[in-house]
Amino acid sequence: MIFPKLKKNNSKQNIITLLTFFVITTGAGFYFVILPFSAQIIEEKKAIISEKVNLEKQTIRQKNIANLEKTIEQVKSEIKKIENSYINKNNQLEFITTLEGIAARNKVEQKINLSQSNKKDDKAKYIEEPLVLEVRGQHDNVIKYLLDIESLNYYINIKSLEMIAAENTTNNNVLSSALNEQARTNNNMSLRIIATTYWR
């Protein structure tokens, strides 16, 4: 009779012992295995986040560099355009011929006054030279001439533009009133342009 009671106690005690052993083993495993790994996992997570942030920054830098390179190329092309708009100082005759061609094409009389200064500054990238153009012809032709001058590939800065009807262009009444009347009926006019040209 004592033995069956003992067996009951032993099985209860065995179950309690097993549960206690399981709890202690689980607690020890958690403490010695899972906690160190969880700390390592947290450190790895921080490292991954830091690497992700660095990669994003690097990607942004690369995009900025690519945009900067595009901008530099655009600026270089604009600089070439600007450099090509200067008149070559060795091609003065070509520039004058171009102006004469525009006048001939538009059937106007033209007087060119291009004075070149003897100032030479080796540090300057360009030289400014004054230009005065005096043009006479029919109103439409003078306007076409002006538009052609404006469309030249050269950089010309117009400081003053004066348009006068033909009857006001007589010098000291040299033209007779008959000629003056003819000029009015032909719709003639004068144009005077004072400008600055840029030479290299």
C-alpha positions in Angstrom: 0.0 0.0 0.0 2.8 2.3 0.6 4.2 1.6 -2.9 1.3 2.8 -4.9 1.3 6.1 -3.0 5.0 6.4 -3.6 4.4 5.8 -7.3 1.8 8.5 -7.3 4.1 10.9 -5.6 7.0 9.9 -7.8 5.0 10.6 -10.9 3.9 13.9 -9.6 7.3 14.7 -8.5 8.7 13.5 -11.8 6.4 15.8 -13.7 7.3 18.7 -11.5 10.9 17.9 -11.8 10.6 17.6 -15.6 8.7 20.9 -15.8 11.2 22.6 -13.5 14.0 21.1 -15.7 12.3 22.3 -18.8 11.7 25.8 -17.4 15.4 26.0 -16.2 16.7 24.7 -19.5 14.5 27.0 -21.5 15.5 30.0 -19.3 19.2 29.0 -19.6 18.9 28.6 -23.3 17.1 31.9 -23.6 19.7 33.6 -21.4 22.8 32.0 -22.9 21.8 31.6 -26.5 18.9 33.8 -27.5 19.9 37.0 -25.6 23.4 37.2 -27.1 22.0 36.5 -30.5 19.3 39.1 -30.1 22.0 41.7 -29.1 23.9 40.6 -32.2 20.8 40.9 -34.3 20.1 44.4 -33.0 23.7 45.4 -33.8 23.3 43.9 -37.3 20.0 45.7 -37.8 21.7 49.0 -36.8 24.6 48.3 -39.2 22.1 47.5 -42.0 20.2 50.7 -41.4 23.5 52.7 -41.4 24.6 51.0 -44.6 21.2 51.8 -46.2 21.5 55.5 -45.2 25.0 55.6 -46.7 23.9 54.0 -49.9 21.0 56.5 -50.2 23.5 59.4 -49.6 25.8 57.9 -52.2 23.0 57.5 -54.7 22.0 61.1 -54.2 25.6 62.2 -54.6 25.9 60.3 -57.9 22.7 61.8 -59.2 24.0 65.3 -58.2 27.3 64.5 -60.0 25.4 63.4 -63.1 23.3 66.6 -63.0 26.4 68.7 -62.5 28.1 67.0 -65.4 25.1 67.7 -67.7 25.1 71.4 -66.5 28.8 71.7 -67.2 28.3 70.3 -70.7 25.5 72.8 -71.3 27.6 75.7 -70.0 30.5 74.6 -72.2 28.3 74.6 -75.3 26.9 78.0 -74.3 30.5 79.3 -73.8 31.3 78.0 -77.3 28.3 79.9 -78.7 29.4 83.0 -77.0 33.0 82.7 -78.1 31.8 82.2 -81.7 29.8 85.4 -81.5 32.9 87.5 -81.0 34.3 88.9 -84.2 37.7 87.7 -85.1 40.1 90.7 -85.1 41.9 89.2 -88.1 38.7 89.0 -90.1 37.7 92.7 -90.1 37.3 92.6 -93.9 34.9 89.6 -93.6 32.8 91.5 -91.1 32.6 94.5 -93.3 31.8 92.3 -96.3 29.0 90.7 -94.4 27.5 94.1 -93.6 27.8 95.2 -97.2 26.1 92.0 -98.3 23.2 92.7 -96.0 22.9 96.2 -97.5 23.1 95.0 -101.1 20.5 92.2 -100.4 18.1 94.7 -98.9 18.7 97.4 -101.6 19.8 100.2 -99.2 22.7 102.6 -99.1 25.0 102.1 -96.2 27.9 103.9 -94.6 30.1 102.0 -92.1 32.2 103.7 -89.5 34.2 101.1 -87.7 36.9 102.6 -85.6 39.4 100.3 -84.0 41.3 101.5 -81.0 44.9 100.7 -80.4 44.3 99.6 -76.8 45.6 96.2 -76.2 45.0 94.4 -73.0 46.5 91.0 -73.0 44.4 89.9 -70.0 41.1 90.9 -71.7 39.3 88.1 -73.4 37.7 90.5 -75.9 38.0 94.1 -77.2 35.1 96.5 -77.5 35.0 98.6 -80.6 32.5 101.3 -81.6 30.5 100.8 -84.8 28.3 103.4 -86.5 26.0 102.4 -89.4 24.1 104.9 -91.5 21.6 103.5 -93.8 19.2 105.0 -96.4 16.5 103.4 -98.4 12.8 102.6 -98.6 11.1 102.0 -95.3 10.5 98.2 -95.8 14.1 97.6 -97.0 15.5 99.5 -94.1 13.4 97.4 -91.7 14.6 94.2 -93.4 18.2 95.5 -93.2 17.7 96.0 -89.4 16.3 92.5 -89.0 19.2 91.0 -90.9 21.7 92.9 -88.7 19.8 91.6 -85.6 20.1 88.0 -86.8 23.8 88.1 -87.3 25.8 85.5 -85.4 28.0 88.3 -84.1 27.5 89.9 -80.7 26.6 93.5 -81.4 25.3 95.7 -78.6 23.1 98.5 -80.1 23.4 101.6 -77.9 21.3 103.9 -80.0 18.9 103.5 -82.9 17.6 106.5 -84.8 15.1 106.3 -87.6 14.3 109.5 -89.6 11.8 110.0 -92.4 13.6 111.1 -95.6 12.3 114.7 -95.6 14.2 115.3 -92.4 17.5 114.0 -93.7 18.4 116.9 -95.9 21.7 118.5 -95.0 21.4 122.3 -95.2 18.6 122.1 -97.7 20.8 120.5 -100.3 18.0 118.5 -101.7 15.5 120.5 -103.7 11.8 120.4 -102.7 11.2 118.2 -105.8 13.7 115.6 -104.6 12.3 115.8 -101.1 8.8 115.2 -102.5 10.0 112.2 -104.5 11.6 110.8 -101.3 8.3 111.2 -99.5 6.4 109.4 -102.2 9.0 106.5 -102.3 8.6 106.2 -98.5 12.4 106.6 -98.0 14.0 106.9 -94.6 17.3 107.0 -92.8 18.6 104.8 -90.1 21.5 105.5 -87.8 22.8 102.7 -85.5 25.4 103.4 -82.8 26.7 100.1 -81.4 29.5 98.3 -79.8 31.2 95.3 -81.4 33.2 92.7 -79.5 36.4 91.4 -81.1 38.8 88.6 -80.1 
